[in-house]
């Protein structure tokens, strides 16, 4: 496995992983399958904002996972905080790919001076919560029944990682 910045040639793999998560999991609280054009627009917007999109690829250079972060909230006061996403292809979950992507993503956030990384995880996704806690994320609270998918209410668990020891912003 190798982790690198996503390129346009990775969009088919990214789209397939995204759509699998939409169709089969509560990792993405969306019910609409997207096309490659949608993910291309998303990738271009991340690049415009100078935020990373990382892919994990296998020896054949096929995308087996991806991760990114972006603004947590749109207001200036939140400029030091990012929220991330990490997804692994369904047949490769549990093998350390998500952890490797997260470590690379955390390093990128630190390198551009971010102070806090936020994770918003479906509260029943114990594997993701354990992954985050293993990387030093602390639970910050749970919002009950704020989402819905597959005919069920979903709870949203928040975790956060303080990325540096600054005593104040800027």
C-alpha positions, 0 to 999 in steps of 0.5 A: 500500500502507498499513500499519495495525493489524489489525481484525476485518474483516481476518481473512478476508485474514489467514486466507487468507494463513496457510492458503496458507503452511500448504498451500504453503510451509515458512514455517509448520511446521504442516499444519493449515488453520485457520478465521477463528475460530482467527485471531480467537482468535489476534488477541484473544490478541495484543491481550490481550498488547498486542502488535501485529498489522499488516496491509498493505492495497492501495488496495481495503483488501484484506489483502496481508500481515500481521506480528506479534510475541509473547513469544519464551519464556514465562519472565520472563528473556526479557521483553525479547525477542520473536519475529516473523512476517511473511507476504505474499500469494503473488501480492504477494511480492517487491514490498517488502511484507514489508520495509515490514511488518518496518520497522513491526514493528521500530519497534513493538518499539522503542516498547514497550522490547523489546531483541532481535527473533528470527527463526526461518526455515526455513534454505532460505528464502533470500529471507526470510534475505536480507530479514532480513539487509538489515534488520540481523539477524545470523545466530545459528545453525541447528538441523538437522532439528528440523522436518518438512513435505512429507516432508522434514526442515527446518532452522531458522535463527535471526537476531536484531536488537538493537533498542537499545544498553542496557547492561543490562535494566530 
